[in-house]
Amino acid sequence: RDVIQTSFDILTEHLEGHTELGLLQTVVQRMGTLDKESRQKGTVQTTPEETLPVPIEWLKFVELPEEVLPHVHFLLMVLHTGLGENDLLGSMIAKFGKAFFWDCFGHVLVAVQG
């Protein structure tokens, strides 16, 4: 998972800080799937244990349309709260794991993509 995250960071760096939302959505969905698979008992992990924090810097690629539903706006605000243990996002990740980030981010991207 770290390889996917690092590769996407390198790609966006080469694109001068830009990305295509469909590609971002695919990466976020895949990261969420890998996270979910890694938590299932009795399954073999297909990727090494992740060491990087969730990539909150990817949130800069998301611009909400005017007509977005209120809960999507709320989720994006939650994702921007920070990773500290006293921050909302950080406490939710501590309680539910990184799946919380990937699920929320994926939901926001689906709403933005339409």
C-alpha positions, 0 to 999 in steps of 0.5 A: 500500500505504501508503494501505491501511495508513494507512486501516486505522490510521484505521479502528481509531482510530475504533473505539477501538483495536478491529477485527474479525479477518476484516477484519484477515485480509483486509487482511493477505492483500491487503497480502501479495498486493500485496507479491508482485505488486510483486516480480514481474519484468515486471509493472506495479505497481498501487500506488506503492512503500510507504514505511511499515514493516510495521505490527507494532502490528496484532499487538495484535489477535491473541489466540491460543486455548489449543489453537493449534498450537506453530508458530503461537505461535512465528510470533507470537513472531517477529513480536513480536521487533522490526524492528531489524537485530539483531532476529529479525523485522528480520533476516528482513525484511532477508533475505526482504523484507516478504513474510515479515511478511505471510506469517507474520501471515496464517498466524497469522490463519488459525489464529486464525480457524479 
